[in-house]
Amino acid sequence: MRNRVAWLAAGFLLSRIVMGQQPPAAPTQPETPVAPVAPITPATPGTRGQAHNNIRRAIEWKEFDYTCEGGAELTVYLGGSLAKVRHLDHAYLMKQTPSADGNRYSDGKVLWWGKGNGGFLREDAPNDNGKVLVKDCLLDKRLAAEAPGTVAGTVGYMLRMALPPSAVIEVQLEDVSLADAPAK
């Protein structure tokens, strides 16, 4: 008897659930297509509802071709704080890392260190004793003319904050040689 009562109660509850459900809505006419949105034009600065372009610009890469020891060829593409290095059939994407001298880029496995018109590629290992992959790399097209009285080089800084477009870098060349041993 108990089982019969339990089955009747379950059936009653199930019928209430089924009857309480609404039948699926009849299909309506297909939605009308949405008109294309007009391109956003920048609003006057300082106004509410100013349009924003949140799309990141593509990186603009600068290409530098090197010829290294033994005639090996290497290409470095620099873009912001990134470097792409192509050597033989390998391509490495690296981030700029702190350096006391020159431009140092690493992906944690391989290291490109460029200074002036030269550089080298090696495995990135603690204490700077990784296996050298290619060394004595020289730019095929020099950064500056190597005429007497010309100084060539690069300026680097820690990229913890961006310099404004109006930034000016001042470089001073000073003769610090002694009077009895003048500089050439």
PyMOL CGO cylinders between C-alpha atoms (Angstrom):
from pymol import cmd
from pymol.cgo import CYLINDER

trace = [
    CYLINDER, 0.00, 0.00, 0.00, 2.80, 2.39, 0.84, 0.3, 1, 1, 1, 1, 1, 1,
    CYLINDER, 2.80, 2.39, 0.84, 4.43, 1.79, -2.53, 0.3, 1, 1, 1, 1, 1, 1,
    CYLINDER, 4.43, 1.79, -2.53, 1.14, 2.53, -4.27, 0.3, 1, 1, 1, 1, 1, 1,
    CYLINDER, 1.14, 2.53, -4.27, 0.73, 5.82, -2.41, 0.3, 1, 1, 1, 1, 1, 1,
    CYLINDER, 0.73, 5.82, -2.41, 4.32, 6.79, -3.20, 0.3, 1, 1, 1, 1, 1, 1,
    CYLINDER, 4.32, 6.79, -3.20, 3.77, 6.05, -6.90, 0.3, 1, 1, 1, 1, 1, 1,
    CYLINDER, 3.77, 6.05, -6.90, 0.56, 8.07, -6.96, 0.3, 1, 1, 1, 1, 1, 1,
    CYLINDER, 0.56, 8.07, -6.96, 2.24, 11.02, -5.26, 0.3, 1, 1, 1, 1, 1, 1,
    CYLINDER, 2.24, 11.02, -5.26, 5.17, 10.87, -7.68, 0.3, 1, 1, 1, 1, 1, 1,
    CYLINDER, 5.17, 10.87, -7.68, 2.80, 10.65, -10.63, 0.3, 1, 1, 1, 1, 1, 1,
    CYLINDER, 2.80, 10.65, -10.63, 0.78, 13.61, -9.34, 0.3, 1, 1, 1, 1, 1, 1,
    CYLINDER, 0.78, 13.61, -9.34, 3.89, 15.74, -8.91, 0.3, 1, 1, 1, 1, 1, 1,
    CYLINDER, 3.89, 15.74, -8.91, 5.19, 14.76, -12.34, 0.3, 1, 1, 1, 1, 1, 1,
    CYLINDER, 5.19, 14.76, -12.34, 1.88, 15.64, -13.99, 0.3, 1, 1, 1, 1, 1, 1,
    CYLINDER, 1.88, 15.64, -13.99, 1.86, 19.04, -12.28, 0.3, 1, 1, 1, 1, 1, 1,
    CYLINDER, 1.86, 19.04, -12.28, 5.39, 19.73, -13.52, 0.3, 1, 1, 1, 1, 1, 1,
    CYLINDER, 5.39, 19.73, -13.52, 4.54, 18.67, -17.07, 0.3, 1, 1, 1, 1, 1, 1,
    CYLINDER, 4.54, 18.67, -17.07, 1.28, 20.63, -17.12, 0.3, 1, 1, 1, 1, 1, 1,
    CYLINDER, 1.28, 20.63, -17.12, 2.96, 23.69, -15.64, 0.3, 1, 1, 1, 1, 1, 1,
    CYLINDER, 2.96, 23.69, -15.64, 5.40, 23.87, -18.50, 0.3, 1, 1, 1, 1, 1, 1,
    CYLINDER, 5.40, 23.87, -18.50, 4.60, 26.15, -21.35, 0.3, 1, 1, 1, 1, 1, 1,
    CYLINDER, 4.60, 26.15, -21.35, 4.74, 24.74, -24.86, 0.3, 1, 1, 1, 1, 1, 1,
    CYLINDER, 4.74, 24.74, -24.86, 7.59, 26.08, -26.95, 0.3, 1, 1, 1, 1, 1, 1,
    CYLINDER, 7.59, 26.08, -26.95, 6.81, 29.39, -28.58, 0.3, 1, 1, 1, 1, 1, 1,
    CYLINDER, 6.81, 29.39, -28.58, 5.78, 29.29, -32.18, 0.3, 1, 1, 1, 1, 1, 1,
    CYLINDER, 5.78, 29.29, -32.18, 8.55, 30.42, -34.48, 0.3, 1, 1, 1, 1, 1, 1,
    CYLINDER, 8.55, 30.42, -34.48, 8.28, 34.08, -35.30, 0.3, 1, 1, 1, 1, 1, 1,
    CYLINDER, 8.28, 34.08, -35.30, 9.35, 35.81, -38.43, 0.3, 1, 1, 1, 1, 1, 1,
    CYLINDER, 9.35, 35.81, -38.43, 13.11, 35.86, -38.92, 0.3, 1, 1, 1, 1, 1, 1,
    CYLINDER, 13.11, 35.86, -38.92, 14.84, 38.83, -37.37, 0.3, 1, 1, 1, 1, 1, 1,
    CYLINDER, 14.84, 38.83, -37.37, 15.49, 41.71, -39.67, 0.3, 1, 1, 1, 1, 1, 1,
    CYLINDER, 15.49, 41.71, -39.67, 19.17, 42.19, -40.40, 0.3, 1, 1, 1, 1, 1, 1,
    CYLINDER, 19.17, 42.19, -40.40, 20.90, 44.90, -38.42, 0.3, 1, 1, 1, 1, 1, 1,
    CYLINDER, 20.90, 44.90, -38.42, 22.14, 47.83, -40.45, 0.3, 1, 1, 1, 1, 1, 1,
    CYLINDER, 22.14, 47.83, -40.45, 25.93, 48.14, -40.58, 0.3, 1, 1, 1, 1, 1, 1,
    CYLINDER, 25.93, 48.14, -40.58, 27.41, 50.49, -38.03, 0.3, 1, 1, 1, 1, 1, 1,
    CYLINDER, 27.41, 50.49, -38.03, 28.98, 53.65, -39.36, 0.3, 1, 1, 1, 1, 1, 1,
    CYLINDER, 28.98, 53.65, -39.36, 32.69, 54.04, -38.59, 0.3, 1, 1, 1, 1, 1, 1,
    CYLINDER, 32.69, 54.04, -38.59, 33.46, 55.88, -35.39, 0.3, 1, 1, 1, 1, 1, 1,
    CYLINDER, 33.46, 55.88, -35.39, 35.03, 59.26, -35.89, 0.3, 1, 1, 1, 1, 1, 1,
    CYLINDER, 35.03, 59.26, -35.89, 36.95, 60.84, -33.04, 0.3, 1, 1, 1, 1, 1, 1,
    CYLINDER, 36.95, 60.84, -33.04, 34.95, 63.30, -31.01, 0.3, 1, 1, 1, 1, 1, 1,
    CYLINDER, 34.95, 63.30, -31.01, 36.29, 66.66, -29.97, 0.3, 1, 1, 1, 1, 1, 1,
    CYLINDER, 36.29, 66.66, -29.97, 38.78, 66.09, -27.14, 0.3, 1, 1, 1, 1, 1, 1,
    CYLINDER, 38.78, 66.09, -27.14, 37.37, 66.79, -23.72, 0.3, 1, 1, 1, 1, 1, 1,
    CYLINDER, 37.37, 66.79, -23.72, 33.79, 65.92, -24.65, 0.3, 1, 1, 1, 1, 1, 1,
    CYLINDER, 33.79, 65.92, -24.65, 31.74, 63.17, -23.05, 0.3, 1, 1, 1, 1, 1, 1,
    CYLINDER, 31.74, 63.17, -23.05, 31.21, 60.05, -25.08, 0.3, 1, 1, 1, 1, 1, 1,
    CYLINDER, 31.21, 60.05, -25.08, 34.53, 60.48, -26.82, 0.3, 1, 1, 1, 1, 1, 1,
    CYLINDER, 34.53, 60.48, -26.82, 35.23, 57.70, -29.31, 0.3, 1, 1, 1, 1, 1, 1,
    CYLINDER, 35.23, 57.70, -29.31, 38.14, 55.43, -28.47, 0.3, 1, 1, 1, 1, 1, 1,
    CYLINDER, 38.14, 55.43, -28.47, 40.21, 53.22, -30.71, 0.3, 1, 1, 1, 1, 1, 1,
    CYLINDER, 40.21, 53.22, -30.71, 41.21, 50.28, -28.55, 0.3, 1, 1, 1, 1, 1, 1,
    CYLINDER, 41.21, 50.28, -28.55, 42.96, 48.44, -31.36, 0.3, 1, 1, 1, 1, 1, 1,
    CYLINDER, 42.96, 48.44, -31.36, 46.70, 48.06, -30.84, 0.3, 1, 1, 1, 1, 1, 1,
    CYLINDER, 46.70, 48.06, -30.84, 48.86, 49.18, -33.70, 0.3, 1, 1, 1, 1, 1, 1,
    CYLINDER, 48.86, 49.18, -33.70, 51.01, 46.56, -35.34, 0.3, 1, 1, 1, 1, 1, 1,
    CYLINDER, 51.01, 46.56, -35.34, 54.66, 46.62, -34.35, 0.3, 1, 1, 1, 1, 1, 1,
    CYLINDER, 54.66, 46.62, -34.35, 56.83, 48.49, -36.80, 0.3, 1, 1, 1, 1, 1, 1,
    CYLINDER, 56.83, 48.49, -36.80, 59.97, 46.39, -37.20, 0.3, 1, 1, 1, 1, 1, 1,
    CYLINDER, 59.97, 46.39, -37.20, 63.36, 47.76, -38.27, 0.3, 1, 1, 1, 1, 1, 1,
    CYLINDER, 63.36, 47.76, -38.27, 65.56, 45.23, -40.06, 0.3, 1, 1, 1, 1, 1, 1,
    CYLINDER, 65.56, 45.23, -40.06, 69.30, 44.87, -39.47, 0.3, 1, 1, 1, 1, 1, 1,
    CYLINDER, 69.30, 44.87, -39.47, 71.37, 42.35, -41.47, 0.3, 1, 1, 1, 1, 1, 1,
    CYLINDER, 71.37, 42.35, -41.47, 74.62, 41.03, -40.01, 0.3, 1, 1, 1, 1, 1, 1,
    CYLINDER, 74.62, 41.03, -40.01, 77.49, 38.95, -41.36, 0.3, 1, 1, 1, 1, 1, 1,
    CYLINDER, 77.49, 38.95, -41.36, 79.18, 36.96, -38.62, 0.3, 1, 1, 1, 1, 1, 1,
    CYLINDER, 79.18, 36.96, -38.62, 82.29, 34.86, -38.11, 0.3, 1, 1, 1, 1, 1, 1,
    CYLINDER, 82.29, 34.86, -38.11, 82.71, 32.26, -40.85, 0.3, 1, 1, 1, 1, 1, 1,
    CYLINDER, 82.71, 32.26, -40.85, 80.32, 34.11, -43.18, 0.3, 1, 1, 1, 1, 1, 1,
    CYLINDER, 80.32, 34.11, -43.18, 77.23, 33.17, -41.16, 0.3, 1, 1, 1, 1, 1, 1,
    CYLINDER, 77.23, 33.17, -41.16, 74.27, 35.45, -41.80, 0.3, 1, 1, 1, 1, 1, 1,
    CYLINDER, 74.27, 35.45, -41.80, 71.93, 36.75, -39.13, 0.3, 1, 1, 1, 1, 1, 1,
    CYLINDER, 71.93, 36.75, -39.13, 68.99, 39.18, -39.30, 0.3, 1, 1, 1, 1, 1, 1,
    CYLINDER, 68.99, 39.18, -39.30, 67.65, 41.15, -36.34, 0.3, 1, 1, 1, 1, 1, 1,
    CYLINDER, 67.65, 41.15, -36.34, 64.27, 42.89, -36.41, 0.3, 1, 1, 1, 1, 1, 1,
    CYLINDER, 64.27, 42.89, -36.41, 63.79, 45.47, -33.66, 0.3, 1, 1, 1, 1, 1, 1,
    CYLINDER, 63.79, 45.47, -33.66, 60.40, 46.80, -32.62, 0.3, 1, 1, 1, 1, 1, 1,
    CYLINDER, 60.40, 46.80, -32.62, 59.96, 48.64, -29.33, 0.3, 1, 1, 1, 1, 1, 1,
    CYLINDER, 59.96, 48.64, -29.33, 61.23, 46.37, -26.58, 0.3, 1, 1, 1, 1, 1, 1,
    CYLINDER, 61.23, 46.37, -26.58, 61.10, 43.25, -28.77, 0.3, 1, 1, 1, 1, 1, 1,
    CYLINDER, 61.10, 43.25, -28.77, 63.60, 41.63, -31.10, 0.3, 1, 1, 1, 1, 1, 1,
    CYLINDER, 63.60, 41.63, -31.10, 63.14, 38.88, -33.67, 0.3, 1, 1, 1, 1, 1, 1,
    CYLINDER, 63.14, 38.88, -33.67, 66.41, 37.16, -34.52, 0.3, 1, 1, 1, 1, 1, 1,
    CYLINDER, 66.41, 37.16, -34.52, 66.70, 34.85, -37.55, 0.3, 1, 1, 1, 1, 1, 1,
    CYLINDER, 66.70, 34.85, -37.55, 69.75, 32.62, -37.87, 0.3, 1, 1, 1, 1, 1, 1,
    CYLINDER, 69.75, 32.62, -37.87, 70.01, 29.55, -40.08, 0.3, 1, 1, 1, 1, 1, 1,
    CYLINDER, 70.01, 29.55, -40.08, 66.58, 27.88, -39.85, 0.3, 1, 1, 1, 1, 1, 1,
    CYLINDER, 66.58, 27.88, -39.85, 65.72, 29.30, -36.41, 0.3, 1, 1, 1, 1, 1, 1,
    CYLINDER, 65.72, 29.30, -36.41, 63.69, 32.37, -35.46, 0.3, 1, 1, 1, 1, 1, 1,
    CYLINDER, 63.69, 32.37, -35.46, 63.72, 33.70, -31.91, 0.3, 1, 1, 1, 1, 1, 1,
    CYLINDER, 63.72, 33.70, -31.91, 61.30, 36.25, -30.41, 0.3, 1, 1, 1, 1, 1, 1,
    CYLINDER, 61.30, 36.25, -30.41, 62.97, 38.01, -27.49, 0.3, 1, 1, 1, 1, 1, 1,
    CYLINDER, 62.97, 38.01, -27.49, 62.26, 40.75, -24.96, 0.3, 1, 1, 1, 1, 1, 1,
    CYLINDER, 62.26, 40.75, -24.96, 64.73, 43.46, -24.02, 0.3, 1, 1, 1, 1, 1, 1,
    CYLINDER, 64.73, 43.46, -24.02, 66.48, 42.77, -20.72, 0.3, 1, 1, 1, 1, 1, 1,
    CYLINDER, 66.48, 42.77, -20.72, 68.64, 44.98, -18.49, 0.3, 1, 1, 1, 1, 1, 1,
    CYLINDER, 68.64, 44.98, -18.49, 72.12, 45.59, -19.79, 0.3, 1, 1, 1, 1, 1, 1,
    CYLINDER, 72.12, 45.59, -19.79, 75.05, 47.65, -18.58, 0.3, 1, 1, 1, 1, 1, 1,
    CYLINDER, 75.05, 47.65, -18.58, 76.26, 48.12, -22.14, 0.3, 1, 1, 1, 1, 1, 1,
    CYLINDER, 76.26, 48.12, -22.14, 74.54, 47.66, -25.50, 0.3, 1, 1, 1, 1, 1, 1,
    CYLINDER, 74.54, 47.66, -25.50, 71.14, 46.19, -26.28, 0.3, 1, 1, 1, 1, 1, 1,
    CYLINDER, 71.14, 46.19, -26.28, 70.45, 42.81, -24.72, 0.3, 1, 1, 1, 1, 1, 1,
    CYLINDER, 70.45, 42.81, -24.72, 67.45, 40.65, -25.72, 0.3, 1, 1, 1, 1, 1, 1,
    CYLINDER, 67.45, 40.65, -25.72, 66.52, 37.21, -24.42, 0.3, 1, 1, 1, 1, 1, 1,
    CYLINDER, 66.52, 37.21, -24.42, 63.75, 34.63, -24.60, 0.3, 1, 1, 1, 1, 1, 1,
    CYLINDER, 63.75, 34.63, -24.60, 65.16, 32.73, -21.61, 0.3, 1, 1, 1, 1, 1, 1,
    CYLINDER, 65.16, 32.73, -21.61, 66.95, 30.22, -23.83, 0.3, 1, 1, 1, 1, 1, 1,
    CYLINDER, 66.95, 30.22, -23.83, 68.86, 32.31, -26.37, 0.3, 1, 1, 1, 1, 1, 1,
    CYLINDER, 68.86, 32.31, -26.37, 70.43, 35.76, -26.01, 0.3, 1, 1, 1, 1, 1, 1,
    CYLINDER, 70.43, 35.76, -26.01, 71.16, 38.44, -28.64, 0.3, 1, 1, 1, 1, 1, 1,
    CYLINDER, 71.16, 38.44, -28.64, 73.52, 41.17, -27.49, 0.3, 1, 1, 1, 1, 1, 1,
    CYLINDER, 73.52, 41.17, -27.49, 74.06, 44.04, -29.89, 0.3, 1, 1, 1, 1, 1, 1,
    CYLINDER, 74.06, 44.04, -29.89, 76.45, 46.89, -29.35, 0.3, 1, 1, 1, 1, 1, 1,
    CYLINDER, 76.45, 46.89, -29.35, 77.04, 49.62, -31.91, 0.3, 1, 1, 1, 1, 1, 1,
    CYLINDER, 77.04, 49.62, -31.91, 77.59, 47.91, -35.28, 0.3, 1, 1, 1, 1, 1, 1,
    CYLINDER, 77.59, 47.91, -35.28, 78.22, 44.44, -33.86, 0.3, 1, 1, 1, 1, 1, 1,
    CYLINDER, 78.22, 44.44, -33.86, 76.79, 41.71, -31.71, 0.3, 1, 1, 1, 1, 1, 1,
    CYLINDER, 76.79, 41.71, -31.71, 76.62, 38.00, -30.90, 0.3, 1, 1, 1, 1, 1, 1,
    CYLINDER, 76.62, 38.00, -30.90, 74.08, 35.22, -30.35, 0.3, 1, 1, 1, 1, 1, 1,
    CYLINDER, 74.08, 35.22, -30.35, 74.50, 32.63, -27.61, 0.3, 1, 1, 1, 1, 1, 1,
    CYLINDER, 74.50, 32.63, -27.61, 72.59, 30.39, -25.26, 0.3, 1, 1, 1, 1, 1, 1,
    CYLINDER, 72.59, 30.39, -25.26, 71.23, 32.31, -22.27, 0.3, 1, 1, 1, 1, 1, 1,
    CYLINDER, 71.23, 32.31, -22.27, 72.86, 30.73, -19.24, 0.3, 1, 1, 1, 1, 1, 1,
    CYLINDER, 72.86, 30.73, -19.24, 73.64, 31.91, -15.71, 0.3, 1, 1, 1, 1, 1, 1,
    CYLINDER, 73.64, 31.91, -15.71, 76.90, 33.81, -15.23, 0.3, 1, 1, 1, 1, 1, 1,
    CYLINDER, 76.90, 33.81, -15.23, 77.03, 34.63, -18.97, 0.3, 1, 1, 1, 1, 1, 1,
    CYLINDER, 77.03, 34.63, -18.97, 78.76, 31.39, -19.90, 0.3, 1, 1, 1, 1, 1, 1,
    CYLINDER, 78.76, 31.39, -19.90, 76.28, 29.94, -22.41, 0.3, 1, 1, 1, 1, 1, 1,
    CYLINDER, 76.28, 29.94, -22.41, 77.45, 28.28, -25.63, 0.3, 1, 1, 1, 1, 1, 1,
    CYLINDER, 77.45, 28.28, -25.63, 78.15, 30.86, -28.35, 0.3, 1, 1, 1, 1, 1, 1,
    CYLINDER, 78.15, 30.86, -28.35, 75.99, 30.17, -31.41, 0.3, 1, 1, 1, 1, 1, 1,
    CYLINDER, 75.99, 30.17, -31.41, 77.48, 32.89, -33.59, 0.3, 1, 1, 1, 1, 1, 1,
    CYLINDER, 77.48, 32.89, -33.59, 79.93, 35.69, -32.78, 0.3, 1, 1, 1, 1, 1, 1,
    CYLINDER, 79.93, 35.69, -32.78, 81.72, 38.67, -34.30, 0.3, 1, 1, 1, 1, 1, 1,
    CYLINDER, 81.72, 38.67, -34.30, 78.56, 39.76, -36.13, 0.3, 1, 1, 1, 1, 1, 1,
    CYLINDER, 78.56, 39.76, -36.13, 78.95, 43.07, -38.00, 0.3, 1, 1, 1, 1, 1, 1,
    CYLINDER, 78.95, 43.07, -38.00, 76.19, 45.12, -39.59, 0.3, 1, 1, 1, 1, 1, 1,
    CYLINDER, 76.19, 45.12, -39.59, 76.21, 44.87, -43.38, 0.3, 1, 1, 1, 1, 1, 1,
    CYLINDER, 76.21, 44.87, -43.38, 75.15, 48.52, -43.57, 0.3, 1, 1, 1, 1, 1, 1,
    CYLINDER, 75.15, 48.52, -43.57, 76.87, 50.54, -40.85, 0.3, 1, 1, 1, 1, 1, 1,
    CYLINDER, 76.87, 50.54, -40.85, 74.75, 52.71, -38.56, 0.3, 1, 1, 1, 1, 1, 1,
    CYLINDER, 74.75, 52.71, -38.56, 77.04, 55.70, -39.03, 0.3, 1, 1, 1, 1, 1, 1,
    CYLINDER, 77.04, 55.70, -39.03, 79.86, 56.62, -41.38, 0.3, 1, 1, 1, 1, 1, 1,
    CYLINDER, 79.86, 56.62, -41.38, 83.22, 55.56, -40.02, 0.3, 1, 1, 1, 1, 1, 1,
    CYLINDER, 83.22, 55.56, -40.02, 85.09, 58.70, -40.95, 0.3, 1, 1, 1, 1, 1, 1,
    CYLINDER, 85.09, 58.70, -40.95, 87.69, 60.36, -38.73, 0.3, 1, 1, 1, 1, 1, 1,
    CYLINDER, 87.69, 60.36, -38.73, 86.00, 62.54, -36.13, 0.3, 1, 1, 1, 1, 1, 1,
    CYLINDER, 86.00, 62.54, -36.13, 82.77, 60.52, -36.22, 0.3, 1, 1, 1, 1, 1, 1,
    CYLINDER, 82.77, 60.52, -36.22, 81.39, 58.79, -33.18, 0.3, 1, 1, 1, 1, 1, 1,
    CYLINDER, 81.39, 58.79, -33.18, 78.84, 56.03, -33.68, 0.3, 1, 1, 1, 1, 1, 1,
    CYLINDER, 78.84, 56.03, -33.68, 76.79, 54.09, -31.17, 0.3, 1, 1, 1, 1, 1, 1,
    CYLINDER, 76.79, 54.09, -31.17, 73.41, 53.43, -29.67, 0.3, 1, 1, 1, 1, 1, 1,
    CYLINDER, 73.41, 53.43, -29.67, 71.57, 54.84, -26.68, 0.3, 1, 1, 1, 1, 1, 1,
    CYLINDER, 71.57, 54.84, -26.68, 69.56, 52.52, -24.48, 0.3, 1, 1, 1, 1, 1, 1,
    CYLINDER, 69.56, 52.52, -24.48, 67.55, 52.98, -21.33, 0.3, 1, 1, 1, 1, 1, 1,
    CYLINDER, 67.55, 52.98, -21.33, 65.42, 50.88, -19.03, 0.3, 1, 1, 1, 1, 1, 1,
    CYLINDER, 65.42, 50.88, -19.03, 61.93, 50.62, -20.49, 0.3, 1, 1, 1, 1, 1, 1,
    CYLINDER, 61.93, 50.62, -20.49, 60.05, 50.93, -17.24, 0.3, 1, 1, 1, 1, 1, 1,
    CYLINDER, 60.05, 50.93, -17.24, 58.41, 54.09, -18.55, 0.3, 1, 1, 1, 1, 1, 1,
    CYLINDER, 58.41, 54.09, -18.55, 58.01, 55.47, -22.02, 0.3, 1, 1, 1, 1, 1, 1,
    CYLINDER, 58.01, 55.47, -22.02, 59.73, 58.65, -23.06, 0.3, 1, 1, 1, 1, 1, 1,
    CYLINDER, 59.73, 58.65, -23.06, 57.43, 61.35, -24.39, 0.3, 1, 1, 1, 1, 1, 1,
    CYLINDER, 57.43, 61.35, -24.39, 57.73, 62.19, -28.11, 0.3, 1, 1, 1, 1, 1, 1,
    CYLINDER, 57.73, 62.19, -28.11, 59.32, 65.53, -27.20, 0.3, 1, 1, 1, 1, 1, 1,
    CYLINDER, 59.32, 65.53, -27.20, 62.18, 63.86, -25.26, 0.3, 1, 1, 1, 1, 1, 1,
    CYLINDER, 62.18, 63.86, -25.26, 65.71, 64.95, -26.16, 0.3, 1, 1, 1, 1, 1, 1,
    CYLINDER, 65.71, 64.95, -26.16, 68.80, 62.85, -25.50, 0.3, 1, 1, 1, 1, 1, 1,
    CYLINDER, 68.80, 62.85, -25.50, 71.97, 64.84, -24.94, 0.3, 1, 1, 1, 1, 1, 1,
    CYLINDER, 71.97, 64.84, -24.94, 75.29, 63.07, -25.47, 0.3, 1, 1, 1, 1, 1, 1,
    CYLINDER, 75.29, 63.07, -25.47, 78.57, 64.71, -24.48, 0.3, 1, 1, 1, 1, 1, 1,
    CYLINDER, 78.57, 64.71, -24.48, 81.98, 63.61, -25.67, 0.3, 1, 1, 1, 1, 1, 1,
    CYLINDER, 81.98, 63.61, -25.67, 84.67, 64.70, -23.28, 0.3, 1, 1, 1, 1, 1, 1,
    CYLINDER, 84.67, 64.70, -23.28, 88.44, 64.34, -23.45, 0.3, 1, 1, 1, 1, 1, 1,
    CYLINDER, 88.44, 64.34, -23.45, 89.41, 62.90, -20.07, 0.3, 1, 1, 1, 1, 1, 1,
    CYLINDER, 89.41, 62.90, -20.07, 92.93, 61.97, -21.06, 0.3, 1, 1, 1, 1, 1, 1,
    CYLINDER, 92.93, 61.97, -21.06, 95.92, 63.33, -19.19, 0.3, 1, 1, 1, 1, 1, 1,
    CYLINDER, 95.92, 63.33, -19.19, 97.91, 66.25, -20.60, 0.3, 1, 1, 1, 1, 1, 1,
    CYLINDER, 97.91, 66.25, -20.60, 100.97, 64.04, -21.10, 0.3, 1, 1, 1, 1, 1, 1,
    CYLINDER, 100.97, 64.04, -21.10, 98.92, 61.36, -22.98, 0.3, 1, 1, 1, 1, 1, 1,
    CYLINDER, 98.92, 61.36, -22.98, 96.39, 63.21, -25.13, 0.3, 1, 1, 1, 1, 1, 1,
    CYLINDER, 96.39, 63.21, -25.13, 93.53, 61.31, -26.79, 0.3, 1, 1, 1, 1, 1, 1,
    CYLINDER, 93.53, 61.31, -26.79, 93.63, 60.68, -30.54, 0.3, 1, 1, 1, 1, 1, 1,
]
cmd.load_cgo(trace, "trace")
